Amino acid sequence: MSNVSGESRHSPLGLILLISSVTLLVCVGMSMLYSTSVPVFGNRYLINQMIFLGIGVSLAFFLRHYDYRVLCRHAKWLALAVSLLLAYLAFANFLAKGLHQPGLAHKLPLVHEIKGAYRWIDLKVCSIQPSEFAKLALVLVLAEYFHRHAKFMDECSCGKYGFFHDYRHNLIWASIKRLFRKREATTSIGGHQATLMPGFLAPSIIVGIICMLIVAGGSLSVTLMTGLTVVAVFFVAGVRLRYFFWIGLVGVTFVGGLLMISQNRLNRVLFFTNPEAHQQDNGYQLWHSLLAIGSGGPTGLGFTESRMKIDYLPECHTDFIIAITAEELGFVAVAGIISCYFVLVLATLIIGARSRDFRGQLLCVGLGAGICCHALLNLAFVSGSMPTTGVTVPLISYGGSSLIATFIAIGLLLSVDRQSALARKEEEEPAKDNNTMTRSIPVQKELLATSSGRIPVLPKPDADKIERLKG
């Protein structure tokens, strides 16, 4: 007799952690946006963010009821559309900075320039940043690609040691075990030459094209986040460890070359170690960010009591909103925000661990890594641990593209969780039916014998029991 164990039932832990952490981060974000923008800019930014929040929540609710597997199968068209928009913005950036013809770039339709950067598409009612959606498209494409080419991946990651067979065997742990496992001389499909193109070069070419388009549009920071997200997906998917050396080599060479040809980027790298000495030029933002963080102390100066947000710290409602949070609410609040991001990433891994297919697992890992990289990079440059760059804080900073893209990722996570729950329910129902059929077999045999005209054989009565009843 087979029965359904309690472990097979779908646990809502990942869903609860995801919704709780997102709700807390959104509440903190709206509160701090009110504090940083209303005294300086009025209600405009706050109202816009509330509209973006409504759009993002609606998309997340829609995607929750949409099968993510269908979206993964058609993700190549989404990646193509995003690539065309990125190529268009790269052309505008080339006209403005390569040919020194900003007038021509401004005449291009739909191109929106902010502080010399051509990263936005102007839709009249709002502007969108295609690079924010490029990360989502890449994660979807890679999840589908590695799902279809799983035989070329490392078996320790995507095979019997992964959590596709049993969610108790965690895919992350299985991937870490690859670092200490002895490598066999050959693989079941022909070794190194057989896995090089489908297992590494083909997805790397796709990633390289989109990253080059993002860089050509002038956004090195988004390129770094995209690259880190892709590396996480590659590692968990089971790309051969020997290939990561080439990924690191190409990445370091690529970033170093971009720094050498851009004096502004090079100055940020050279001056961030001593922002006080350059507080009037390249270290201005970082120095005032450190002053804001230091003046807050453990508990802060009080909500809306920041001094740096008035004429001192630029972009205090976007890139440096965490610095103002530390000044007003203190280190305790920032530690709570970091904990919320940790819980959010943990929720993505729990949801991925209970996914019933490899594509859902990789999708959760990629989306979680993208959110984590966004938050960590912002916290790093705000605290002076790395050069300043234009990276927002997910769910907290002002920005329509970032907020909507993050909620699309959350909607995809909810879709994976819902499809996993439906799959487990379908697995449990046949087991219950089998139990019912097993218990009904003796009764069916007795009814069949009666209907065929044969008298069923009754058990022999117990003579001792009959005598006791008579007595």
VEXDREN-2710 file (C-alpha; in Angstrom, 1 decimal):
% VEXDREN-2710
k/r/px/py/pz
1/MET/0.0/0.0/0.0
2/SER/1.5/3.4/-1.0
3/ASN/0.8/6.5/0.8
4/VAL/1.8/10.1/0.5
5/SER/4.3/11.3/3.0
6/GLY/4.1/14.6/4.7
7/GLU/7.4/15.7/3.0
8/SER/5.8/15.6/-0.4
9/ARG/3.2/18.1/0.5
10/HIS/4.0/21.6/-0.8
11/SER/5.3/23.9/2.0
12/PRO/4.4/27.6/1.9
13/LEU/7.6/28.6/3.7
14/GLY/9.2/30.1/0.6
15/LEU/6.1/31.9/-0.4
16/ILE/5.7/33.4/3.1
17/LEU/9.3/34.5/3.3
18/LEU/9.1/36.1/-0.2
19/ILE/6.0/38.0/0.4
20/SER/7.0/39.2/3.9
21/SER/10.4/40.4/2.8
22/VAL/9.1/42.2/-0.3
23/THR/6.4/43.9/1.7
24/LEU/8.8/45.2/4.3
25/LEU/11.3/46.4/1.7
26/VAL/8.5/48.2/-0.2
27/CYS/7.2/49.9/3.0
28/VAL/10.7/51.1/3.8
29/GLY/11.2/52.3/0.3
30/MET/8.1/54.3/0.1
31/SER/8.7/55.8/3.6
32/MET/12.3/56.8/2.7
33/LEU/11.2/58.1/-0.7
34/TYR/8.8/60.4/1.1
35/SER/11.5/61.6/3.4
36/THR/14.1/62.2/0.6
37/SER/12.0/63.6/-2.2
38/VAL/9.0/65.5/-0.8
39/PRO/11.1/68.2/1.0
40/VAL/13.2/68.8/-2.2
41/PHE/11.0/67.9/-5.1
42/GLY/7.4/67.8/-3.8
43/ASN/5.0/64.9/-4.3
44/ARG/5.9/64.2/-7.9
45/TYR/8.4/61.4/-7.3
46/LEU/6.3/59.8/-4.6
47/ILE/3.2/59.7/-6.8
48/ASN/5.1/58.3/-9.8
49/GLN/6.6/55.6/-7.6
50/MET/3.1/54.6/-6.3
51/ILE/2.0/54.3/-10.0
52/PHE/5.0/52.1/-10.8
53/LEU/4.3/50.1/-7.7
54/GLY/0.7/49.4/-8.9
55/ILE/1.9/48.4/-12.3
56/GLY/4.6/46.1/-10.8
57/VAL/2.2/44.4/-8.4
58/SER/-0.4/43.9/-11.2
59/LEU/2.3/42.3/-13.4
60/ALA/3.4/40.1/-10.6
61/PHE/-0.1/38.9/-9.9
62/PHE/-0.6/38.2/-13.6
63/LEU/2.7/36.2/-13.9
64/ARG/1.8/34.2/-10.9
65/HIS/-1.1/32.7/-12.8
66/TYR/1.0/32.3/-16.0
67/ASP/3.1/29.2/-16.6
68/TYR/6.7/30.2/-16.4
69/ARG/7.7/27.3/-18.7
70/VAL/5.7/28.9/-21.6
71/LEU/7.5/32.2/-21.0
72/CYS/10.9/30.5/-20.9
73/ARG/10.2/28.8/-24.2
74/HIS/9.5/32.1/-25.9
75/ALA/12.1/34.1/-24.0
76/LYS/14.3/34.3/-27.1
77/TRP/11.9/36.8/-28.6
78/LEU/11.9/38.9/-25.5
79/ALA/15.7/38.9/-25.6
80/LEU/15.7/39.9/-29.3
81/ALA/13.3/42.8/-28.6
82/VAL/15.5/44.0/-25.7
83/SER/18.6/43.6/-27.8
84/LEU/17.1/45.8/-30.5
85/LEU/16.3/48.5/-28.0
86/LEU/19.8/48.3/-26.6
87/ALA/21.4/48.5/-30.0
88/TYR/19.3/51.6/-30.7
89/LEU/20.5/53.3/-27.5
90/ALA/24.1/52.3/-28.3
91/PHE/23.8/54.0/-31.6
92/ALA/22.6/57.2/-29.9
93/ASN/25.5/57.0/-27.5
94/PHE/27.9/56.5/-30.3
95/LEU/26.6/59.6/-32.1
96/ALA/26.8/61.7/-28.9
97/LYS/30.2/60.5/-27.6
98/GLY/31.9/58.7/-30.4
99/LEU/31.2/61.2/-33.2
100/HIS/30.7/64.2/-30.8
101/GLN/27.3/64.9/-32.3
102/PRO/24.9/65.1/-29.3
103/GLY/22.5/67.2/-31.4
104/LEU/22.0/64.3/-33.8
105/ALA/21.4/61.9/-30.8
106/HIS/18.8/64.2/-29.4
107/LYS/16.9/64.2/-32.7
108/LEU/16.5/60.4/-32.6
109/PRO/12.9/59.5/-31.8
110/LEU/12.2/57.9/-28.4
111/VAL/15.8/58.5/-27.1
112/HIS/15.9/60.1/-23.6
113/GLU/19.1/61.5/-22.3
114/ILE/19.8/62.2/-18.6
115/LYS/23.0/63.8/-17.5
116/GLY/24.8/62.8/-20.7
117/ALA/23.7/59.1/-20.5
118/TYR/21.6/57.6/-23.3
119/ARG/20.0/54.6/-21.5
120/TRP/16.3/55.3/-21.6
121/ILE/13.5/55.0/-24.1
122/ASP/11.0/57.9/-23.9
123/LEU/7.4/56.6/-24.1
124/LYS/6.0/60.2/-23.4
125/VAL/4.1/59.1/-20.3
126/CYS/7.3/57.6/-18.8
127/SER/10.8/56.4/-19.6
128/ILE/12.0/52.8/-19.5
129/GLN/15.6/51.5/-19.2
130/PRO/15.9/48.4/-21.4
131/SER/19.1/47.2/-19.6
132/GLU/17.0/46.5/-16.5
133/PHE/14.9/44.0/-18.5
134/ALA/17.9/42.6/-20.3
135/LYS/18.9/40.7/-17.1
136/LEU/15.5/39.1/-16.9
137/ALA/15.5/38.1/-20.6
138/LEU/19.0/36.6/-20.2
139/VAL/18.0/34.5/-17.1
140/LEU/14.9/33.2/-18.9
141/VAL/16.9/32.3/-22.0
142/LEU/19.6/30.6/-20.1
143/ALA/17.2/28.7/-17.9
144/GLU/15.5/27.3/-21.0
145/TYR/18.8/26.6/-22.8
146/PHE/20.4/24.7/-20.0
147/HIS/17.2/22.8/-19.4
148/ARG/17.3/21.6/-23.0
149/HIS/21.0/20.9/-22.9
150/ALA/21.3/19.4/-19.5
151/LYS/23.1/16.3/-20.8
152/PHE/26.1/18.6/-21.6
153/MET/26.3/19.9/-18.0
154/ASP/28.1/18.5/-15.0
155/GLU/26.1/15.5/-13.7
156/CYS/26.9/16.4/-10.0
157/SER/24.9/19.6/-10.4
158/CYS/22.0/18.8/-12.7
159/GLY/21.7/15.1/-12.3
160/LYS/21.0/12.7/-9.4
161/TYR/22.7/15.0/-6.9
162/GLY/20.5/17.9/-7.7
163/PHE/17.1/18.6/-6.2
164/PHE/15.2/17.7/-9.3
165/HIS/14.9/14.1/-8.0
166/ASP/14.2/15.2/-4.4
167/TYR/14.1/18.7/-3.1
168/ARG/15.9/17.7/0.1
169/HIS/19.0/17.3/-2.1
170/ASN/19.8/21.0/-2.5
171/LEU/21.1/22.1/-5.9
172/ILE/23.4/24.8/-4.4
173/TRP/25.0/22.2/-2.1
174/ALA/25.4/19.8/-5.0
175/SER/27.1/22.6/-7.0
176/ILE/29.5/23.3/-4.1
177/LYS/30.4/19.6/-3.9
178/ARG/31.6/19.8/-7.5
179/LEU/34.5/21.8/-6.2
180/PHE/35.8/18.9/-4.2
181/ARG/34.8/16.0/-6.5
182/LYS/37.4/14.1/-8.5
183/ARG/36.9/14.6/-12.2
184/GLU/36.5/11.6/-14.4
185/ALA/38.7/11.2/-17.4
186/THR/35.8/11.3/-19.9
187/THR/32.1/12.0/-19.9
188/SER/29.3/9.9/-21.2
189/ILE/28.9/12.0/-24.3
190/GLY/32.5/12.3/-25.4
191/GLY/34.4/14.5/-23.0
192/HIS/35.7/18.1/-23.3
193/GLN/35.3/18.6/-27.1
194/ALA/31.7/17.4/-27.0
195/THR/30.7/19.7/-24.2
196/LEU/32.6/22.9/-25.2
197/MET/30.2/24.4/-27.7
198/PRO/26.8/23.4/-26.4
199/GLY/27.8/23.5/-22.7
200/PHE/29.8/26.8/-22.7
201/LEU/30.5/28.7/-25.9
202/ALA/26.9/28.9/-27.2
203/PRO/25.4/30.4/-24.1
204/SER/28.5/32.6/-23.6
205/ILE/28.0/34.1/-27.1
206/ILE/24.4/35.0/-26.2
207/VAL/25.5/36.6/-23.0
208/GLY/28.4/38.4/-24.6
209/ILE/26.2/40.0/-27.3
210/ILE/23.8/41.5/-24.8
211/CYS/26.5/42.6/-22.4
212/MET/28.3/44.4/-25.3
213/LEU/25.1/46.2/-26.2
214/ILE/24.6/47.3/-22.6
215/VAL/28.2/48.6/-22.4
216/ALA/27.9/50.3/-25.7
217/GLY/24.9/52.2/-24.2
218/GLY/27.2/53.5/-21.5
219/SER/26.1/51.4/-18.5
220/LEU/29.1/49.5/-17.1
221/SER/27.5/49.0/-13.7
222/VAL/24.5/47.1/-15.2
223/THR/26.9/45.1/-17.3
224/LEU/28.8/44.0/-14.1
225/MET/25.5/43.0/-12.4
226/THR/24.4/41.1/-15.5
227/GLY/27.8/39.3/-15.6
228/LEU/27.7/38.3/-12.0
229/THR/24.1/37.0/-12.4
230/VAL/25.1/35.0/-15.4
231/VAL/28.1/33.5/-13.6
232/ALA/25.8/32.3/-10.8
233/VAL/23.5/30.6/-13.3
234/PHE/26.4/29.0/-15.2
235/PHE/27.8/27.6/-11.9
236/VAL/24.6/26.2/-10.7
237/ALA/23.7/24.9/-14.2
238/GLY/26.8/22.7/-14.1
239/VAL/29.1/24.5/-16.6
240/ARG/32.5/22.8/-16.4
241/LEU/34.7/24.4/-13.7
242/ARG/37.7/24.7/-16.1
243/TYR/35.7/27.3/-18.2
244/PHE/35.3/29.7/-15.3
245/PHE/39.0/30.6/-15.6
246/TRP/38.3/31.9/-19.1
247/ILE/35.2/33.8/-17.9
248/GLY/37.3/35.5/-15.2
249/LEU/40.1/36.3/-17.6
250/VAL/37.8/37.8/-20.3
251/GLY/35.8/39.7/-17.7
252/VAL/38.9/41.3/-16.0
253/THR/40.4/42.2/-19.4
254/PHE/37.2/43.7/-20.6
255/VAL/36.6/45.8/-17.5
256/GLY/40.2/46.9/-17.4
257/GLY/40.1/48.0/-21.1
258/LEU/36.9/50.0/-20.5
259/LEU/38.5/51.8/-17.5
260/MET/41.6/52.7/-19.5
261/ILE/39.6/54.3/-22.4
262/SER/37.3/56.3/-20.0
263/GLN/39.0/58.9/-17.9
264/ASN/35.9/59.5/-15.8
265/ARG/35.6/55.8/-14.8
266/LEU/39.3/55.6/-14.2
267/ASN/39.1/58.6/-11.8
268/ARG/36.4/57.0/-9.8
269/VAL/38.5/53.9/-9.3
270/LEU/41.6/55.9/-8.4
271/PHE/39.9/58.4/-6.0
272/PHE/37.4/56.2/-4.1
273/THR/40.1/55.0/-1.6
274/ASN/40.5/58.6/-0.4
275/PRO/37.3/60.5/-1.0
276/GLU/38.1/63.2/1.6
277/ALA/41.1/64.4/-0.5
278/HIS/38.8/64.7/-3.6
279/GLN/35.6/65.8/-1.9
280/GLN/35.2/68.8/-4.3
281/ASP/35.4/66.8/-7.5
282/ASN/35.3/63.0/-8.1
283/GLY/34.9/62.1/-4.5
284/TYR/32.0/64.5/-3.7
285/GLN/29.2/62.0/-3.6
286/LEU/31.1/59.3/-1.8
287/TRP/32.4/61.7/0.8
288/HIS/28.9/63.1/1.6
289/SER/27.5/59.6/1.7
290/LEU/30.1/58.6/4.3
291/LEU/29.2/61.7/6.3
292/ALA/25.5/60.8/6.2
293/ILE/26.2/57.2/7.3
294/GLY/28.6/58.3/10.1
295/SER/26.3/61.0/11.5
296/GLY/23.4/58.6/11.8
297/GLY/25.0/56.3/14.4
298/PRO/23.2/53.3/15.8
299/THR/19.7/54.7/15.9
300/GLY/19.8/57.7/13.5
301/LEU/18.8/61.4/13.8
302/GLY/15.1/60.7/13.3
303/PHE/12.8/60.2/10.4
304/THR/12.8/63.2/8.0
305/GLU/15.6/64.8/10.0
306/SER/18.4/64.3/7.5
307/ARG/20.7/67.2/6.8
308/MET/22.6/65.7/3.8
309/LYS/19.5/65.4/1.6
310/ILE/19.2/69.2/1.4
311/ASP/21.7/70.5/-1.2
312/TYR/24.5/68.2/-0.1
313/LEU/24.0/64.6/-1.4
314/PRO/22.9/64.4/-5.0
315/GLU/20.6/61.5/-6.1
316/CYS/19.6/60.9/-2.5
317/HIS/16.2/59.4/-3.6
318/THR/17.8/56.9/-6.0
319/ASP/21.4/55.7/-5.8
320/PHE/22.2/57.1/-2.3
321/ILE/18.9/56.5/-0.5
322/ILE/20.5/53.9/1.8
323/ALA/22.9/56.7/3.0
324/ILE/20.0/58.9/4.0
325/THR/18.3/55.8/5.6
326/ALA/21.4/55.3/7.7
327/GLU/21.5/59.0/8.7
328/GLU/17.8/59.1/9.7
329/LEU/17.2/55.6/11.1
330/GLY/20.7/54.5/11.9
331/PHE/22.7/51.3/11.5
332/VAL/20.0/49.2/13.1
333/ALA/17.6/50.0/10.2
334/VAL/20.2/49.3/7.6
335/ALA/21.0/46.0/9.2
336/GLY/17.3/45.2/9.1
337/ILE/17.2/46.0/5.4
338/ILE/20.2/43.8/4.7
339/SER/18.4/41.0/6.7
340/CYS/15.3/41.5/4.5
341/TYR/17.4/41.0/1.3
342/PHE/19.0/37.9/2.9
343/VAL/15.5/36.5/3.6
344/LEU/14.3/37.3/0.1
345/VAL/17.3/35.5/-1.5
346/LEU/16.7/32.6/0.9
347/ALA/13.1/32.5/-0.3
348/THR/14.1/32.3/-3.9
349/LEU/16.4/29.3/-3.1
350/ILE/13.6/27.5/-1.2
351/ILE/11.1/28.0/-4.0
352/GLY/13.7/26.8/-6.5
353/ALA/14.5/23.8/-4.3
354/ARG/10.9/22.7/-4.6
355/SER/10.6/23.3/-8.4
356/ARG/9.8/20.2/-10.3
357/ASP/12.0/20.9/-13.3
358/PHE/15.6/22.1/-14.0
359/ARG/14.4/25.3/-15.8
360/GLY/12.5/26.4/-12.7
361/GLN/15.4/25.8/-10.5
362/LEU/17.8/27.8/-12.6
363/LEU/15.2/30.6/-13.0
364/CYS/15.0/31.0/-9.2
365/VAL/18.7/31.0/-8.8
366/GLY/19.2/33.6/-11.6
367/LEU/16.4/35.9/-10.3
368/GLY/17.7/35.6/-6.7
369/ALA/21.3/36.3/-7.8
370/GLY/20.1/39.4/-9.8
371/ILE/18.4/40.9/-6.8
372/CYS/21.3/40.1/-4.5
373/CYS/23.9/41.6/-6.8
374/HIS/21.8/44.8/-7.2
375/ALA/21.6/45.3/-3.4
376/LEU/25.1/44.3/-2.6
377/LEU/26.7/46.6/-5.2
378/ASN/24.7/49.5/-4.0
379/LEU/25.6/48.9/-0.4
380/ALA/29.2/48.5/-1.4
381/PHE/29.6/51.8/-3.2
382/VAL/27.5/53.8/-0.8
383/SER/29.8/52.6/2.1
384/GLY/32.9/53.3/0.1
385/SER/33.9/49.7/-0.5
386/MET/34.0/50.2/-4.2
387/PRO/33.9/53.1/-6.7
388/THR/30.6/54.9/-7.0
389/THR/28.3/53.8/-9.9
390/GLY/24.7/54.2/-10.9
391/VAL/23.1/51.2/-9.2
392/THR/19.7/51.5/-7.4
393/VAL/18.5/49.5/-4.4
394/PRO/15.8/47.0/-5.5
395/LEU/12.3/47.9/-4.1
396/ILE/13.6/50.9/-2.2
397/SER/15.2/53.4/-4.6
398/TYR/13.1/55.6/-6.9
399/GLY/12.9/54.3/-10.5
400/GLY/10.1/52.8/-12.6
401/SER/12.2/50.4/-14.6
402/SER/14.0/49.0/-11.6
403/LEU/10.8/48.6/-9.6
404/ILE/8.8/47.0/-12.4
405/ALA/11.6/44.7/-13.4
406/THR/12.0/43.5/-9.8
407/PHE/8.3/42.8/-9.5
408/ILE/8.4/40.9/-12.8
409/ALA/11.1/38.7/-11.2
410/ILE/8.9/38.3/-8.1
411/GLY/6.0/37.3/-10.3
412/LEU/8.1/34.6/-12.0
413/LEU/9.1/33.3/-8.6
414/LEU/5.5/33.1/-7.6
415/SER/4.7/31.3/-10.8
416/VAL/7.4/28.7/-10.1
417/ASP/6.0/28.2/-6.6
418/ARG/2.4/27.9/-7.9
419/GLN/3.4/25.4/-10.6
420/SER/5.3/23.4/-8.1
421/ALA/2.3/23.2/-5.8
422/LEU/0.1/22.2/-8.7
423/ALA/2.6/19.5/-9.7
424/ARG/2.7/18.0/-6.2
425/LYS/-1.0/18.0/-6.0
426/GLU/-1.3/16.1/-9.2
427/GLU/1.3/13.6/-7.9
428/GLU/-0.6/13.1/-4.6
429/GLU/-4.0/12.5/-6.3
430/PRO/-3.0/9.3/-8.1
431/ALA/-1.5/7.9/-4.9
432/LYS/-4.7/8.5/-3.0
433/ASP/-6.6/6.8/-5.9
434/ASN/-4.3/3.8/-5.7
435/ASN/-4.9/3.5/-1.9
436/THR/-8.7/3.6/-2.5
437/MET/-8.5/1.0/-5.2
438/THR/-6.3/-1.3/-3.1
439/ARG/-8.8/-1.2/-0.1
440/SER/-11.7/-1.9/-2.4
441/ILE/-10.3/-5.0/-4.2
442/PRO/-11.7/-7.6/-1.6
443/VAL/-15.2/-6.0/-1.7
444/GLN/-15.2/-6.0/-5.5
445/LYS/-14.2/-9.7/-5.6
446/GLU/-17.1/-10.6/-3.2
447/LEU/-19.6/-8.7/-5.3
448/LEU/-18.3/-10.2/-8.5
449/ALA/-18.7/-13.7/-7.1
450/THR/-22.3/-13.0/-5.9
451/SER/-23.3/-11.5/-9.3
452/SER/-22.0/-14.5/-11.1
453/GLY/-24.3/-16.9/-9.3
454/ARG/-21.8/-18.4/-7.0
455/ILE/-22.4/-18.3/-3.3
456/PRO/-19.4/-16.7/-1.5
457/VAL/-17.5/-19.0/0.8
458/LEU/-18.1/-17.8/4.4
459/PRO/-15.6/-18.4/7.1
460/LYS/-16.1/-21.4/9.4
461/PRO/-18.0/-20.4/12.6
462/ASP/-16.1/-20.7/15.9
463/ALA/-17.7/-23.5/17.9
464/ASP/-16.3/-22.3/21.3
465/LYS/-17.7/-18.8/20.8
466/ILE/-21.1/-20.2/20.0
467/GLU/-21.2/-22.3/23.1
468/ARG/-20.2/-19.3/25.3
469/LEU/-23.0/-17.2/23.8
470/LYS/-25.6/-20.0/24.5
471/GLY/-24.4/-20.3/28.1
END
